[in-house]
């Protein structure tokens, strides 16, 4: 197997460059998703803060399944909350899969502008992405509760599972999860550092009157794609 290492600075720089080119429209998509999921969830369960749902969507879009699980613990239960949770989860998976496909296309040259065609993927791809998100979240939860392997190690190693599935729609679910685990071998600490840097960028976005949060998400999206392409060579 090849031995490609994650270069955090290069990935973040790539994220910034692509965000400058395409960030506005994608940031609007993040904003609209937050409004839709938060609005419907609040309607179904008024006692819950819409920010919880938005944060879950952001965490899932960034592949931060540990944070997603943490926000999920804030739910108070009840039928309305359950329906709202399911709705938000499905919407976030669909949007994340579409944005991943778009970002992969822009970075690889398959797209030269923001194309909503990127969201027109086979239903099987969305279903596989949904199952992968559930499985990865389960693995992280088990690691956290049983302390078999620290969750902060499992999360980064499986973070590229959905990305691999999007780029390889014919691949199986376990094949995608295994691919993420293999391509990140030897890069766990670098991936943790990468996540910390992305979290700092997100924090800066929060300080920018919260509007910057959505642009920070775009930077994180493209930085993650850049990191994926850096490490994908380890599968050869």
C-alpha positions in Angstrom: 0.0 0.0 0.0 1.2 3.5 -0.7 2.0 5.9 2.1 0.4 9.3 1.5 0.2 11.7 4.5 -2.4 14.4 5.2 -1.0 17.9 4.8 -3.3 20.0 6.9 -2.1 23.4 5.6 -2.5 22.4 2.0 -6.0 21.0 2.6 -7.2 24.1 4.5 -5.6 26.3 1.8 -7.5 24.4 -0.9 -10.7 24.8 1.1 -10.2 28.5 1.3 -9.5 28.9 -2.4 -12.5 26.9 -3.5 -14.7 28.7 -0.9 -13.7 32.0 -2.4 -14.9 30.8 -5.9 -18.1 28.9 -5.0 -18.7 29.8 -1.4 -21.7 32.1 -1.7 -24.2 29.7 -3.4 -23.1 26.8 -1.2 -23.4 28.9 1.9 -26.9 29.8 0.9 -27.7 26.1 0.6 -26.4 25.5 4.1 -28.5 28.4 5.4 -31.7 27.1 3.7 -31.2 23.6 5.0 -30.8 25.0 8.5 -33.9 27.1 8.2 -36.0 24.2 6.8 -34.8 21.5 9.3 -34.9 23.9 12.2 -38.3 25.3 11.3 -40.1 22.0 10.8 -38.5 20.5 13.8 -39.5 23.4 16.0 -43.0 23.1 14.6 -43.2 19.4 15.5 -41.5 19.9 18.9 -41.6 23.5 20.0 -39.8 22.8 23.3 -36.6 22.0 21.4 -34.2 24.7 20.1 -33.8 24.8 16.3 -30.1 25.3 16.9 -29.7 21.8 18.1 -31.0 20.4 14.8 -28.9 22.9 12.8 -25.8 21.9 14.7 -26.6 18.2 14.0 -26.8 19.0 10.3 -23.6 20.9 10.4 -21.8 18.1 12.3 -23.1 15.5 9.9 -22.2 17.6 6.8 -18.6 17.8 8.1 -18.4 14.1 8.9 -18.1 14.8 12.6 -20.2 11.9 13.8 -19.1 12.2 17.4 -20.5 15.8 17.6 -23.7 14.5 15.8 -24.1 11.9 18.5 -23.5 14.5 21.2 -26.2 16.8 19.9 -28.6 13.9 19.5 -28.4 13.4 23.3 -30.0 16.8 23.7 -33.4 15.5 22.5 -36.2 15.4 25.0 -38.1 12.5 23.4 -41.7 12.4 22.3 -43.4 11.7 19.0 -42.9 15.2 17.6 -39.3 15.2 18.5 -38.8 11.7 16.9 -40.5 12.8 13.7 -38.5 16.0 13.7 -35.2 14.1 14.3 -35.9 11.7 11.5 -36.9 14.5 9.1 -33.7 16.5 9.9 -31.5 13.4 9.6 -32.8 12.4 6.2 -32.6 16.0 4.9 -29.1 16.4 6.1 -28.0 13.1 4.5 -29.5 14.1 1.2 -28.0 17.6 1.2 -24.6 16.3 2.4 -24.5 13.6 -0.3 -25.3 16.2 -2.9 -22.8 18.7 -1.6 -20.1 16.1 -1.4 -20.8 15.1 -5.0 -20.7 18.8 -6.1 -17.5 19.5 -4.2 -15.8 16.4 -5.5 -16.8 17.4 -9.0 -15.5 21.0 -8.6 -12.2 19.9 -7.2 -11.7 17.1 -9.8 -12.8 19.3 -12.7 -15.9 17.4 -13.4 -17.9 20.5 -12.7 -16.8 24.1 -13.5 -19.6 25.8 -11.6 -22.2 25.1 -8.9 -24.4 22.6 -10.6 -27.6 21.4 -8.9 -27.3 18.4 -11.2 -24.9 17.1 -8.5 -27.9 16.3 -6.3 -29.5 14.1 -9.0 -27.8 10.9 -7.8 -29.4 7.4 -7.8 -31.6 6.7 -4.9 -29.3 3.8 -4.0 -26.5 6.2 -3.3 -28.6 8.2 -0.8 -29.8 5.1 0.9 -26.2 3.7 1.2 -25.1 7.1 2.6 -27.9 6.9 5.1 -26.9 3.4 6.2 -23.2 4.3 6.4 -24.0 7.3 8.6 -26.0 5.1 11.0 -23.3 2.4 11.1 -20.4 4.9 11.6 -22.4 6.7 14.3 -23.0 3.3 16.0 -19.4 2.3 15.9 -18.4 5.7 17.4 -21.0 5.3 20.1 -19.8 1.8 21.0 -16.2 3.0 21.1 -17.2 5.9 23.4 -19.3 3.8 25.8 -17.1 0.7 26.0 -13.8 2.5 25.7 -12.5 -0.2 23.4 -11.0 2.3 21.0 -11.2 6.0 21.8 -14.0 7.6 19.8 -11.7 10.4 18.8 -9.7 7.8 16.9 -12.6 5.9 15.3 -14.3 9.1 14.1 -11.5 10.4 11.9 -10.7 6.9 10.6 -14.2 6.5 9.3 -14.9 10.2 8.3 -14.4 9.5 4.5 -16.8 6.6 4.3 -19.7 8.6 2.7 -17.3 10.5 0.5 -15.9 7.3 -0.9 -19.4 6.0 -1.4 -20.4 9.2 -3.3 -17.4 9.0 -5.6 -17.9 5.2 -6.1 -21.6 4.7 -6.2 -21.2 1.1 -7.3 -19.3 0.3 -4.1 -20.9 -1.6 -1.2 -21.5 -0.1 2.2 -18.8 -2.1 4.0 -16.4 -1.5 1.1 -16.8 2.2 1.6 -16.3 2.0 5.4 -13.3 -0.2 4.9 -11.9 2.2 2.3 -12.0 5.1 4.7 -10.4 3.0 7.4 -7.6 1.9 5.1 -6.9 5.3 3.4 -6.5 7.0 6.8 -4.1 4.5 8.2 -1.1 6.3 9.8 -2.8 9.6 9.7 -5.0 9.6 12.8 -3.1 12.4 14.6 -3.1 14.5 11.5 -6.8 14.0 11.1 -7.4 15.0 14.7 -5.3 18.1 14.1 -7.3 18.8 10.9 -10.6 18.5 12.8 -9.3 21.0 15.4 -8.3 23.5 12.7 -11.7 23.2 11.1 -13.4 23.7 14.4 -11.4 26.8 15.0 -12.4 28.1 11.5 -16.0 27.4 12.5 -15.6 29.3 15.7 -14.2 32.3 13.8 -17.4 32.0 11.6 -19.5 32.2 14.7 -17.8 35.3 15.9 -18.6 36.9 12.5 -22.1 37.7 13.6 -23.0 34.0 13.0 -23.4 34.7 9.3 -19.8 33.6 8.8 -20.7 30.1 10.1 -22.1 29.1 6.7 -19.0 30.3 4.8 -16.9 28.5 7.4 -18.8 25.3 6.6 -18.0 25.7 2.9 -14.3 26.1 3.7 -14.6 22.9 5.8 -16.4 21.1 3.0 -13.7 21.8 0.4 -10.9 21.2 2.9 -12.3 17.8 3.6 -12.5 17.0 -0.1 -8.8 18.1 -0.4 -7.9 15.8 2.5 -9.8 13.0 0.9 -7.9 13.3 -2.4 -4.6 13.5 -0.5 -5.2 10.2 1.3 -7.1 8.3 -1.4 -3.8 7.2 -3.0 -3.3 5.0 0.1 -5.9 2.6 -1.4 -3.6 1.8 -4.4 
